[in-house]
Amino acid sequence: MTADLPRRLGVAFGMLMALALPSGAAVCERVDHDGQGYVLCEVPATQEPALRLWQDGPDGAPLRNFANLRRVLGPGESLGFAMNAGMFHADYRAVGLLVIDGEELSPIVTAGSAGNFGMLPNGVFCSGGAQPFAVIESRHFAQTRPDCRLATQSGPMLVIEGELHPRFLVDSTSRYIRNGVGVSADGQTAWFAISNRPVTFHEFGRFFRDGLGVPNALYFDGSVSRLYAPSVRRADFGRSMGPIIGLVGQDG
């Protein structure tokens, strides 16, 4: 059994479970780019207030999975989509900046380090600030301290002002199921994406830059990449997650 097979089985199991899920708002779709398949979830500016970021439940314990997340939704609320939203420590707390409803729960980290998070430049996804959505390089964010209703830091940046991260290699053999977020040049649209199969950083970055035309995009994870999206019958099952981002709607 290859190292990636348990993760593929988890996705397949989640897809089977999702057959019984209620259909949510059709915010996600299956798309292809350069021979690779992705699920793409689009959030326009008008829906920014419905975007939420979670780490813990009401009891203070990390939520860790989509089932626990759905249990803490309010009466009449439904989940249009959700995915893991950044890297985390062993206790499931965010590695870098985490802002939920304007409250900073974890500080920004600007130092480089081993691993993907510290592959500078890394960045911050900011929602509900001066413009609806933004992906901002971490050191610039630390200097300017823009207001954000929601913010999560991760790394590396996939696209930086229209260019791929300088350390991405065309011929890389490192492949994972990867997820991340990109923002339109006018800040009016955020696209959340996850690959269907293992892809390289270069392939994933090209999807955002060339396929979606975004000037800035941020990597969320690859070791742990999960999606809940009723509109495409996905409810991935597998390792526990740290921060989770998603779109909440009203039933009926």
ZILIN-V128272 format. One line per field, one symbol per residue. ss: DSSP state (H for helix, E for strand, - for the rest). psi: psi as a letter, one per 40 degrees, with the letter a starting at -180 (. if undefined). burial: 1 if it has 16 or more other C-alpha atoms within 10 Angstrom, else 0. Layout:
ss = ???
psi = ???
burial = ???
This chain:
ss = ----HHHHHHHHHHHHHH---------EEEEEE--EEEEEEEEEHHHHHHEEEE-E-----E---HHHHHH-----EEEEEEEE---E-----E---EEE--EEEE----------------EEEEE-----EEEEEHHHHHHH-----EEEEE--EEEE--EE-----------E--EEEEE-----EEEEEEE---E-HHHHHHHHHHHH---EEEEEE-----EEEHHH-EE--------EEEEEEE--
psi = hidedddddddddddddedeiihahgeiihiihfeiiihhhhhiddeddehihidiadeeiiddiddddddeiiheiihdiiiifiiiideeiidahhhhfehhdhiiheiiiiiddegihaahhhhfbdidiihhhdddddddfihhdihhiaiihdhhfeiiheehhdfiehhihiiaiihideeehhhhihidihiidddddddddddefidhihhdiddghihhgddefhgihaiiibihiihhahi.
burial = 000000110111111001000011101100000000111111101001001111110000011111001000000001111111111100011111111100010101110000011111111111110001111111101100001111111111111101111001000000011111111100111111111101111111111110001111111111011111111111111100111111111000
